Amino acid sequence: MDIEKYIKAHMYGTPSVNPDDKREFMGNFRENVALALTVGQVVGAVPVALVQRTMAAYPTGHIYINGRLGSTVQHQLLHLALAADYPFTLITQAGVRVHQSALQDGDMAVVIADPREPIKRRLVI
């Protein structure tokens, strides 16, 4: 092993590939994301048909829900995931487009992604 790489890895930690992608899409890489909706896009009501169609098209996916969303929107998303027996995670930590201040329209509300591999075929909406 190269000594310089070894020293840098122990000084600064193991380098991460595309950390900005992971922060932007609630812990997922951009190429693994099938659907990403911001708070501004789900205000009022979740586009249920779109979420259902995406979950059906990507059965090996995982739905990530912003834990700071209002209870009505969270309930709708959780109901969709449970009804389809689709794995889900509520994200509440800061640093993955879930900020400590009040939610902004640009914050991620829901992301459907395959946590293991890139999406091979895109869903056309």
Summary of the structure (lengths in Angstrom):
residues: 125
radius of gyration: 16.5
end to end distance: 47.6
largest distance: 55.3
contacts: 341
relative contact order: 0.24
helix: 37%
strand: 18%
